[in-house]
């Protein structure tokens, strides 16, 4: 039994060291800041259709380019607790979301009120 536990712990360490995400972990405030600041992600709906490419600049601005028509929408992003929040010129009311890891490296779930809203893919 002890050998089985050690083997599981060893394998988990290898997965972590290889960059595989720990599935189901909600990112905290410092992880969210690092996740978004200066990064660009492809954004997909829950069904897997690519909707946009979103750039989160280090200065807190956003540029979202929609796939359907190529329009670019500007906005702002911030981190508030364990959620990231966005507002856009066309939607000035701030909306906040959580990000959860998946078993797939580079793919993260976007959660609205605890429910899957879409996916960020690196």
C-alpha positions as CSV (number, residue, x, y, z in Angstrom):
1,X,0.0,0.0,0.0
2,X,2.8,2.4,0.9
3,X,4.5,1.8,-2.4
4,X,1.3,2.5,-4.3
5,X,0.9,5.9,-2.5
6,X,4.6,6.8,-3.2
7,X,4.1,5.8,-6.9
8,X,1.0,8.1,-7.2
9,X,2.9,11.0,-5.5
10,X,5.9,10.5,-7.7
11,X,3.7,10.5,-10.9
12,X,1.9,13.6,-9.8
13,X,5.2,15.3,-9.3
14,X,6.3,14.3,-12.8
15,X,3.1,15.6,-14.3
16,X,3.5,18.9,-12.4
17,X,7.1,19.3,-13.5
18,X,6.2,18.6,-17.1
19,X,3.8,21.5,-17.2
20,X,0.5,19.5,-17.1
21,X,-2.1,21.6,-15.3
22,X,-3.7,20.3,-12.1
23,X,-7.2,19.9,-13.4
24,X,-9.9,21.7,-11.5
25,X,-7.8,24.4,-9.7
26,X,-9.3,27.9,-9.5
27,X,-6.6,30.5,-10.1
28,X,-6.0,32.9,-7.2
29,X,-5.4,36.6,-7.5
30,X,-1.6,36.4,-8.1
31,X,-2.0,33.5,-10.6
32,X,-4.7,35.5,-12.5
33,X,-2.5,38.6,-12.7
34,X,0.3,36.4,-14.2
35,X,-2.1,34.5,-16.4
36,X,-3.5,37.7,-18.1
37,X,-0.8,40.3,-18.0
38,X,0.8,40.7,-21.4
39,X,-0.8,37.6,-22.8
40,X,-3.0,36.7,-25.8
41,X,-5.5,33.9,-25.8
42,X,-7.8,32.3,-28.3
43,X,-11.3,32.2,-26.8
44,X,-13.8,29.4,-27.5
45,X,-17.4,28.9,-26.5
46,X,-18.3,25.8,-24.4
47,X,-19.1,23.9,-27.6
48,X,-15.6,24.4,-29.0
49,X,-16.3,27.2,-31.6
50,X,-13.5,29.8,-31.7
51,X,-15.1,33.2,-31.0
52,X,-12.2,35.7,-30.6
53,X,-8.5,36.4,-30.0
54,X,-8.1,38.4,-26.8
55,X,-5.0,40.4,-25.8
56,X,-4.7,41.4,-22.1
57,X,-2.1,44.1,-21.9
58,X,0.0,44.7,-18.8
59,X,-1.5,48.2,-18.5
60,X,-4.9,46.7,-17.9
61,X,-6.3,47.3,-21.4
62,X,-8.0,44.6,-23.6
63,X,-8.2,44.2,-27.3
64,X,-10.8,41.5,-28.4
65,X,-10.8,40.6,-32.1
66,X,-14.0,38.7,-33.1
67,X,-13.6,35.8,-35.5
68,X,-17.0,36.3,-37.2
69,X,-16.3,39.8,-38.5
70,X,-12.8,40.9,-37.5
71,X,-14.0,43.8,-35.4
72,X,-11.8,44.7,-32.5
73,X,-13.4,45.8,-29.2
74,X,-11.4,47.7,-26.6
75,X,-11.8,47.4,-22.8
76,X,-10.2,47.1,-19.5
77,X,-9.3,44.2,-17.2
78,X,-8.4,43.9,-13.5
79,X,-8.1,41.3,-10.8
80,X,-10.4,41.4,-7.9
81,X,-9.8,38.7,-5.3
82,X,-9.9,35.3,-7.1
83,X,-11.7,36.7,-10.1
84,X,-10.7,38.7,-13.1
85,X,-13.1,41.5,-14.2
86,X,-13.6,43.1,-17.6
87,X,-15.5,46.0,-19.0
88,X,-15.7,47.0,-22.7
89,X,-16.5,50.3,-24.4
90,X,-19.7,48.7,-25.7
91,X,-20.4,47.1,-22.3
92,X,-19.2,49.5,-19.6
93,X,-20.7,47.4,-16.7
94,X,-17.9,45.4,-15.1
95,X,-18.4,41.6,-15.2
96,X,-16.2,39.2,-13.1
97,X,-15.2,35.6,-13.8
98,X,-13.0,32.8,-12.5
99,X,-10.4,30.8,-14.3
100,X,-10.1,27.0,-13.7
101,X,-7.3,24.7,-14.9
102,X,-8.0,21.7,-17.1
103,X,-6.1,18.5,-17.7
104,X,-5.0,19.9,-21.1
105,X,-1.9,22.0,-21.0
106,X,-2.6,25.5,-22.2
107,X,-6.4,25.2,-22.0
108,X,-8.3,26.9,-19.1
109,X,-12.0,27.2,-18.3
110,X,-13.7,30.5,-18.0
111,X,-16.4,30.4,-15.3
112,X,-19.3,32.8,-14.9
113,X,-21.1,32.3,-11.6
114,X,-19.4,28.9,-11.3
115,X,-20.6,27.7,-14.7
116,X,-18.6,27.1,-17.8
117,X,-18.7,30.2,-20.0
118,X,-15.9,29.3,-22.4
119,X,-12.2,28.3,-22.8
120,X,-9.0,30.2,-23.0
121,X,-6.4,28.4,-25.1
122,X,-2.7,29.5,-25.4
